[in-house]
Amino acid sequence: METPENEVFRDSIGTVTKDGKRAWVYPKKPNGKYYDKRKIVSYILLLFLIAAPFIKINGNQFLLFNVVERRFNIFGFPFWPQDFKLFVMSMIIAVVFITIFTVAFGRIFCGWICPQTIFMEMVFRRIEYWIDGDRGKQMRLDKQAWNAEKIRKRILKWSIFLIISFFIANVFLAYLIGGDQVLSFIKEGPKAHLSTLIPLLIFTFIFYFVFTWFREQVCIIACPYGRLQGVLLDNKSIIVAYDHKRGESENGRKKFRKNEDREALGHGDCIDCYQCVHVCPTGIDIRNGTQLECVNCTACMDACDAIMDSVNLPKGLIRYASEDEIEKKEKFRFTTRLKAYSGVLIVLLAVWAGMLFSRNALETTILRLPGQLYEHKDNNIISNVFTYKIINKTNNDYNNVSFKLKNYPGEIKVVAADKNIFVPEQGLAEGTMFIEINQSQLKGDKNKLYIEVYSHDKLIETTSVRFLAPRSYK
């Protein structure tokens, strides 16, 4: 079955030619009310992205994703390996939230909030417009021979791109190892931290490659979010949409002619000026409908509104609208599907909040020493050996930490020169302990002991272990 002519564009992505080569996109510089609003949002988010690894709340970095040391901070809340379930829950909540947003408002996240779009369109692309000029000048510059002008502009642009990429790599590194650590490395110089400099340079060239050459291909090829649209969007989702009812009318589009009665001739309001195509950063024609490549950046909306204004036609030919609004004139409503997703999100948030506020400031893990069962001692004493690890999730030091048996009479002996355990802020203390209980007090070969953890005389946490004894002492 042959593909209809008006659907051929769906057989391949817009940035690849018929012979499989890269079709370079030269978007026209956008201008208009939506672009002005996007600039405000983008620069606020840029400031946040750059500042977040250096902002601290209660001594905790605002955002930290230290995979190597398995330490994560989200909005100032520290997460340790023992909090992995909380971290996973946070990620699930983020995915569900983005899902709800996509079902309701399409790919608006990509056009307004995504760091890739913000850096590409509001930083690198604007520098490119400043150096190379707008769409026409860029196309002519690429085609012209390598003369002095072209070499000068290319060296200037690529050098600035490289410097910005290096800066972004440093910010990215601050998210991974901590803002204070990065600032310390900068002060001490690269020679003192060659092992960090190498991955930093690798990230620099990755960012440089993405923003200099790969560009919109990240959104089209690499990012899986665009492909989720086919599953998440429906006829009720608000997207950047072309009003084909108004634009095509009965006899389709037609070039604009002054004093022509387009309505009487049966032509729509679209004057086929291609401004919406020229301004698109992914090189698509929004008039073909919802497409994988569209990131809902609103550039086509501004371009079309400017043209409609110039030919005295109503604005909004391309606007935020759902397919049902265009086809059936139905306004957006909170559908059953959205209610279901919102219900799931509320439940997840409630569970997450409960888990977050019920966790202990100090978390103690006591495990049996591998390969050890129990030991007989004098006076009918049974001894088990355990290892302990105490993680301090706060910014306060804990000293004079001790252990006490809660439900059995016995003794806990910590193997340490100083019996008063010290747990530093955002750190841990670990060691070995022996638990000794008279065999007459034991109720079987496996006894569940509850161990209380104190700092000075304040109970911090209660944990449990299995205490082994000879089977004959049941």
PLY file of the C-alpha trace (Angstrom):
ply
format ascii 1.0
element vertex 474
property float x
property float y
property float z
element edge 473
property int vertex1
property int vertex2
end_header
0.00 0.00 0.00
1.48 3.32 -1.06
1.75 6.20 1.39
-0.51 9.17 0.49
1.46 12.09 -0.92
0.56 14.37 2.01
1.89 11.78 4.48
5.27 11.10 2.83
6.98 13.32 5.41
6.26 10.69 8.07
8.48 8.10 6.36
11.68 9.80 7.50
12.84 12.51 9.89
13.07 16.06 8.58
16.80 16.45 9.12
17.83 13.60 6.79
17.80 13.87 2.98
16.47 11.19 0.64
19.98 9.82 0.11
20.53 9.55 3.88
22.72 12.62 4.38
22.31 15.27 7.06
19.94 18.05 6.07
21.35 21.01 7.95
18.70 23.24 9.52
19.06 27.02 9.21
16.22 28.37 11.35
15.26 31.98 10.96
15.74 34.07 14.09
12.42 33.95 15.96
10.69 37.06 17.21
7.41 37.68 18.97
5.56 37.57 22.27
6.04 33.85 22.88
9.75 34.08 22.13
10.07 36.97 24.58
8.31 34.91 27.26
10.54 31.91 26.51
13.61 34.11 26.91
12.49 35.17 30.39
11.73 31.57 31.42
14.96 30.29 29.85
17.25 32.81 31.54
15.64 32.17 34.91
16.16 28.42 34.41
19.72 29.00 33.16
20.48 30.93 36.32
18.96 28.10 38.36
20.89 25.38 36.49
24.17 27.20 37.03
23.50 28.14 40.66
21.83 24.91 41.91
25.07 22.97 42.66
26.34 25.92 44.68
23.16 26.63 46.68
22.93 25.01 50.10
19.96 24.32 52.36
20.81 23.38 55.94
24.35 22.73 54.75
23.23 20.36 51.98
23.85 21.09 48.32
20.51 21.84 46.65
21.02 19.29 43.86
23.72 16.61 43.94
24.00 13.36 41.98
27.24 11.81 43.23
27.01 8.37 41.66
30.53 7.32 42.66
29.98 7.88 46.39
26.27 7.08 46.06
25.19 10.36 47.59
22.24 12.31 46.23
20.67 15.59 47.29
17.29 16.57 45.86
16.01 20.02 46.85
18.36 19.99 49.82
17.26 16.58 51.13
20.21 14.14 51.33
19.73 10.58 50.07
22.17 7.78 50.91
22.36 4.22 49.50
20.04 3.18 52.34
17.53 5.73 50.97
17.59 4.23 47.50
13.86 3.49 47.67
13.22 7.18 48.35
15.40 8.22 45.41
13.62 5.75 43.12
10.27 7.05 44.35
11.40 10.60 43.54
12.30 9.58 40.00
8.96 7.78 39.54
7.11 10.89 40.74
9.08 13.02 38.25
8.18 10.63 35.40
4.48 10.59 36.37
4.46 14.40 36.61
6.02 14.75 33.14
3.51 12.18 31.85
0.57 14.22 33.17
2.06 17.39 31.71
2.52 15.69 28.34
-1.01 14.26 28.26
-2.40 17.72 29.04
-0.01 20.07 27.22
2.02 17.96 24.81
5.75 18.46 24.48
5.74 21.87 26.18
8.52 20.66 28.52
10.87 20.33 25.53
10.19 23.80 24.19
10.21 25.74 27.44
12.11 23.83 30.16
14.47 21.23 28.67
18.16 22.20 29.23
19.07 21.00 25.72
16.58 23.44 24.15
17.48 26.28 26.48
21.22 26.04 25.84
20.77 25.44 22.10
18.21 28.13 21.33
18.95 30.75 23.97
22.74 30.53 24.16
24.46 28.85 21.21
21.94 29.81 18.53
21.85 33.45 19.65
25.66 33.60 19.46
25.42 32.11 15.99
22.94 34.79 14.90
25.28 37.45 16.29
28.35 36.13 14.42
26.95 34.50 11.25
23.74 36.47 10.82
20.20 35.26 10.20
19.03 32.32 8.08
19.95 33.73 4.65
23.40 34.91 5.71
24.15 31.56 7.37
23.24 29.67 4.20
25.39 31.92 2.05
28.31 31.70 4.50
28.23 27.89 4.44
28.29 27.84 0.64
31.01 30.42 0.13
34.70 29.55 -0.19
37.02 29.56 2.83
38.05 33.18 2.58
39.24 35.48 5.37
35.68 36.39 6.45
34.54 32.78 6.75
37.69 31.67 8.60
37.41 34.58 11.03
33.75 33.92 11.78
34.23 30.17 12.14
37.21 30.51 14.49
35.38 33.12 16.59
32.17 31.08 16.81
33.82 27.72 17.49
36.13 29.26 20.12
33.20 30.81 21.98
31.28 27.52 21.72
34.28 25.66 23.18
34.61 28.07 26.11
30.89 27.81 26.91
31.05 24.01 26.61
33.94 23.97 29.09
31.91 26.13 31.47
28.86 23.83 31.15
31.10 20.80 31.80
32.30 22.41 35.06
28.71 23.04 36.15
27.81 19.46 35.19
30.77 18.23 37.25
29.53 20.25 40.22
26.28 18.27 40.10
28.30 15.04 40.21
31.00 15.70 42.81
29.75 18.84 44.57
30.04 22.57 44.01
32.53 23.09 46.85
34.75 20.35 45.46
34.80 21.92 41.99
35.63 25.36 43.39
38.43 23.78 45.42
39.83 22.07 42.31
39.75 25.37 40.40
41.70 27.13 43.15
44.30 24.35 43.38
44.78 24.23 39.59
44.47 21.45 36.99
47.91 19.95 37.64
46.85 18.90 41.13
43.77 17.10 39.78
44.65 15.51 36.45
42.35 12.56 37.13
39.43 15.01 37.26
40.64 17.16 34.36
40.49 14.27 31.87
36.75 13.47 32.36
36.11 17.23 32.47
37.65 17.60 29.00
35.67 14.58 27.75
32.42 16.21 28.92
33.53 19.48 27.34
33.93 17.90 23.92
30.65 16.00 24.30
28.81 19.27 24.93
30.78 20.95 22.14
29.83 18.15 19.72
26.16 18.31 20.74
25.74 22.08 20.42
28.04 22.62 17.44
27.08 19.70 15.20
24.50 17.24 16.61
22.06 19.96 17.71
18.39 19.20 17.03
19.29 15.55 16.40
19.39 15.12 20.18
15.65 15.86 20.34
14.83 13.85 17.24
17.12 10.81 17.49
18.67 10.53 20.96
15.90 11.67 23.32
13.20 9.01 23.96
10.71 11.60 25.18
9.64 12.57 21.64
8.67 8.99 20.92
6.47 8.91 24.02
4.19 11.43 22.36
2.63 8.70 20.24
1.56 6.92 23.44
0.71 9.88 25.66
-0.93 12.40 23.32
-4.56 12.17 22.35
-7.08 14.40 20.57
-7.64 16.37 23.77
-3.96 17.27 24.43
-3.03 20.94 24.04
-0.21 21.20 21.49
1.25 23.69 19.03
-1.30 23.07 16.29
-2.10 24.41 12.84
-5.80 25.19 12.41
-6.26 23.37 9.10
-9.99 24.11 9.08
-9.31 27.80 8.91
-6.01 27.61 7.05
-7.12 25.30 4.22
-10.84 25.97 3.98
-12.40 24.28 0.90
-9.80 24.96 -1.79
-6.58 24.91 0.22
-3.81 27.45 0.70
-3.03 30.25 -1.68
-0.41 32.98 -1.96
-1.60 36.33 -0.74
-2.86 38.87 -3.25
-3.93 42.32 -2.22
-7.66 43.11 -2.36
-8.48 39.47 -3.20
-11.59 37.96 -1.60
-10.08 34.68 -0.37
-13.28 33.61 1.37
-15.32 33.93 -1.82
-12.71 31.90 -3.71
-12.84 29.17 -1.04
-9.20 29.56 0.07
-8.07 29.42 3.67
-6.13 31.99 5.65
-2.77 30.26 5.12
-0.93 32.28 2.45
1.75 29.58 1.98
4.57 31.93 2.96
6.64 29.14 4.58
7.67 31.42 7.46
6.56 28.77 9.95
8.89 26.28 8.23
11.85 28.67 7.98
11.71 29.54 11.67
11.39 25.94 12.91
14.55 24.75 14.77
13.91 21.14 13.70
13.03 21.97 10.08
9.48 20.62 9.93
6.26 21.97 8.45
3.79 22.31 11.31
0.96 22.34 8.76
1.47 18.59 8.34
0.15 18.02 11.86
1.69 16.57 15.01
5.17 15.22 14.32
7.94 13.52 16.23
10.35 16.40 15.55
8.13 19.16 16.99
9.37 20.39 20.38
6.50 22.88 20.91
8.89 25.84 20.94
6.20 28.29 19.63
8.55 29.84 17.03
6.04 29.02 14.27
3.25 30.63 16.30
5.12 33.93 16.50
6.08 33.81 12.82
2.53 33.05 11.70
1.00 35.73 13.95
3.36 38.32 12.45
2.32 37.32 8.91
-1.39 37.27 9.76
-1.03 40.74 11.26
0.71 42.05 8.14
-2.08 40.81 5.82
-4.91 41.92 8.13
-6.07 38.41 9.00
-6.84 37.14 12.54
-3.93 35.79 14.54
-3.91 32.28 15.96
-3.78 30.26 12.74
-1.04 28.33 14.54
-1.73 28.28 18.27
-1.94 26.20 21.41
-4.95 23.98 20.75
-6.11 20.38 20.80
-7.26 18.46 17.74
-10.75 18.31 19.22
-10.76 22.10 19.61
-9.88 22.53 15.94
-12.19 19.80 14.64
-15.12 20.04 17.08
-14.58 23.43 18.79
-14.29 21.62 22.14
-12.38 23.47 24.85
-9.81 21.77 27.06
-11.20 19.83 30.01
-9.81 17.70 32.80
-10.45 14.23 31.34
-10.85 10.93 33.18
-7.39 9.95 31.96
-5.85 13.05 33.54
-7.79 12.47 36.75
-6.43 8.91 36.93
-2.84 10.06 36.40
-3.32 12.85 38.97
-4.69 10.34 41.48
-1.61 8.15 41.02
0.63 11.20 41.45
-1.12 12.27 44.67
-0.79 8.75 46.13
2.91 8.60 45.18
3.53 12.03 46.72
1.78 10.99 49.93
3.81 7.77 50.17
7.04 9.64 49.37
6.32 12.31 52.00
5.58 9.64 54.60
8.81 7.79 53.80
10.80 11.02 53.82
9.62 12.36 57.17
9.67 8.97 58.91
13.31 8.21 58.12
15.88 8.57 60.89
18.61 11.19 61.02
21.05 8.39 61.81
20.59 5.05 60.13
22.22 2.00 61.65
22.87 -1.26 59.85
24.02 -4.24 61.90
24.98 -7.41 60.01
26.43 -10.75 61.04
30.11 -11.10 60.26
30.28 -13.38 57.18
31.26 -16.97 57.97
30.63 -16.66 61.72
27.88 -18.47 63.66
28.23 -18.34 67.43
30.82 -18.98 70.12
30.58 -20.70 73.54
32.15 -18.78 76.42
32.52 -19.33 80.14
29.51 -19.18 82.43
27.12 -20.44 79.72
27.57 -17.31 77.61
26.79 -17.45 73.85
28.56 -14.81 71.76
27.77 -13.59 68.23
29.96 -11.19 66.26
28.45 -8.43 64.07
29.61 -5.49 62.02
27.84 -2.15 62.38
27.61 0.89 60.13
26.07 4.16 61.29
25.30 6.75 58.62
24.77 10.37 59.67
22.39 12.09 57.24
22.53 15.45 59.02
24.97 18.32 59.24
25.56 17.78 62.96
28.21 15.60 64.59
27.02 12.79 66.85
29.31 11.66 69.67
28.97 9.27 72.58
26.95 6.90 70.42
26.28 3.58 72.16
24.22 0.40 71.80
21.85 -1.28 74.28
19.89 -4.53 74.12
16.17 -3.91 74.45
14.40 -7.28 74.76
17.11 -9.59 76.16
19.44 -9.28 79.14
22.98 -9.32 77.84
25.98 -7.25 76.95
27.20 -5.48 73.79
30.98 -5.09 73.48
32.23 -2.70 70.80
35.67 -3.49 69.41
37.29 -0.05 69.60
39.85 1.83 71.63
37.21 4.41 72.44
33.89 2.85 73.37
32.11 6.15 72.68
31.48 6.06 68.95
31.77 9.33 66.99
29.75 9.84 63.77
30.76 12.98 61.81
28.30 15.13 59.88
27.36 13.68 56.48
29.68 10.79 57.34
29.66 7.32 58.80
31.14 5.21 61.57
31.66 1.49 61.24
33.23 -1.30 63.25
32.72 -4.63 64.96
30.73 -5.62 68.02
30.15 -8.74 70.09
26.75 -9.50 71.62
26.89 -11.84 74.60
23.79 -13.45 76.18
23.45 -16.22 78.75
22.14 -19.35 77.06
19.40 -19.73 79.67
17.82 -16.52 78.38
17.64 -17.70 74.78
14.43 -19.12 73.39
15.76 -21.06 70.41
18.51 -21.29 67.84
17.41 -18.04 66.17
16.52 -15.14 68.44
15.41 -11.73 67.23
17.18 -9.01 69.18
16.17 -5.36 69.25
19.11 -3.00 69.65
18.66 0.61 70.70
21.09 3.25 69.45
21.75 6.20 71.78
23.65 9.45 71.53
24.43 10.42 75.12
21.12 9.45 76.76
18.90 10.22 73.76
17.39 7.31 71.85
18.06 7.79 68.14
16.98 4.56 66.51
16.00 0.97 67.16
17.16 -1.80 64.84
17.06 -5.60 64.93
19.37 -8.58 64.31
19.17 -12.38 64.43
21.17 -13.96 67.26
22.23 -17.56 66.70
22.52 -20.18 69.40
23.00 -23.97 69.55
19.89 -25.86 68.45
19.90 -27.88 71.67
19.13 -24.73 73.67
15.67 -24.24 72.28
0 1
1 2
2 3
3 4
4 5
5 6
6 7
7 8
8 9
9 10
10 11
11 12
12 13
13 14
14 15
15 16
16 17
17 18
18 19
19 20
20 21
21 22
22 23
23 24
24 25
25 26
26 27
27 28
28 29
29 30
30 31
31 32
32 33
33 34
34 35
35 36
36 37
37 38
38 39
39 40
40 41
41 42
42 43
43 44
44 45
45 46
46 47
47 48
48 49
49 50
50 51
51 52
52 53
53 54
54 55
55 56
56 57
57 58
58 59
59 60
60 61
61 62
62 63
63 64
64 65
65 66
66 67
67 68
68 69
69 70
70 71
71 72
72 73
73 74
74 75
75 76
76 77
77 78
78 79
79 80
80 81
81 82
82 83
83 84
84 85
85 86
86 87
87 88
88 89
89 90
90 91
91 92
92 93
93 94
94 95
95 96
96 97
97 98
98 99
99 100
100 101
101 102
102 103
103 104
104 105
105 106
106 107
107 108
108 109
109 110
110 111
111 112
112 113
113 114
114 115
115 116
116 117
117 118
118 119
119 120
120 121
121 122
122 123
123 124
124 125
125 126
126 127
127 128
128 129
129 130
130 131
131 132
132 133
133 134
134 135
135 136
136 137
137 138
138 139
139 140
140 141
141 142
142 143
143 144
144 145
145 146
146 147
147 148
148 149
149 150
150 151
151 152
152 153
153 154
154 155
155 156
156 157
157 158
158 159
159 160
160 161
161 162
162 163
163 164
164 165
165 166
166 167
167 168
168 169
169 170
170 171
171 172
172 173
173 174
174 175
175 176
176 177
177 178
178 179
179 180
180 181
181 182
182 183
183 184
184 185
185 186
186 187
187 188
188 189
189 190
190 191
191 192
192 193
193 194
194 195
195 196
196 197
197 198
198 199
199 200
200 201
201 202
202 203
203 204
204 205
205 206
206 207
207 208
208 209
209 210
210 211
211 212
212 213
213 214
214 215
215 216
216 217
217 218
218 219
219 220
220 221
221 222
222 223
223 224
224 225
225 226
226 227
227 228
228 229
229 230
230 231
231 232
232 233
233 234
234 235
235 236
236 237
237 238
238 239
239 240
240 241
241 242
242 243
243 244
244 245
245 246
246 247
247 248
248 249
249 250
250 251
251 252
252 253
253 254
254 255
255 256
256 257
257 258
258 259
259 260
260 261
261 262
262 263
263 264
264 265
265 266
266 267
267 268
268 269
269 270
270 271
271 272
272 273
273 274
274 275
275 276
276 277
277 278
278 279
279 280
280 281
281 282
282 283
283 284
284 285
285 286
286 287
287 288
288 289
289 290
290 291
291 292
292 293
293 294
294 295
295 296
296 297
297 298
298 299
299 300
300 301
301 302
302 303
303 304
304 305
305 306
306 307
307 308
308 309
309 310
310 311
311 312
312 313
313 314
314 315
315 316
316 317
317 318
318 319
319 320
320 321
321 322
322 323
323 324
324 325
325 326
326 327
327 328
328 329
329 330
330 331
331 332
332 333
333 334
334 335
335 336
336 337
337 338
338 339
339 340
340 341
341 342
342 343
343 344
344 345
345 346
346 347
347 348
348 349
349 350
350 351
351 352
352 353
353 354
354 355
355 356
356 357
357 358
358 359
359 360
360 361
361 362
362 363
363 364
364 365
365 366
366 367
367 368
368 369
369 370
370 371
371 372
372 373
373 374
374 375
375 376
376 377
377 378
378 379
379 380
380 381
381 382
382 383
383 384
384 385
385 386
386 387
387 388
388 389
389 390
390 391
391 392
392 393
393 394
394 395
395 396
396 397
397 398
398 399
399 400
400 401
401 402
402 403
403 404
404 405
405 406
406 407
407 408
408 409
409 410
410 411
411 412
412 413
413 414
414 415
415 416
416 417
417 418
418 419
419 420
420 421
421 422
422 423
423 424
424 425
425 426
426 427
427 428
428 429
429 430
430 431
431 432
432 433
433 434
434 435
435 436
436 437
437 438
438 439
439 440
440 441
441 442
442 443
443 444
444 445
445 446
446 447
447 448
448 449
449 450
450 451
451 452
452 453
453 454
454 455
455 456
456 457
457 458
458 459
459 460
460 461
461 462
462 463
463 464
464 465
465 466
466 467
467 468
468 469
469 470
470 471
471 472
472 473
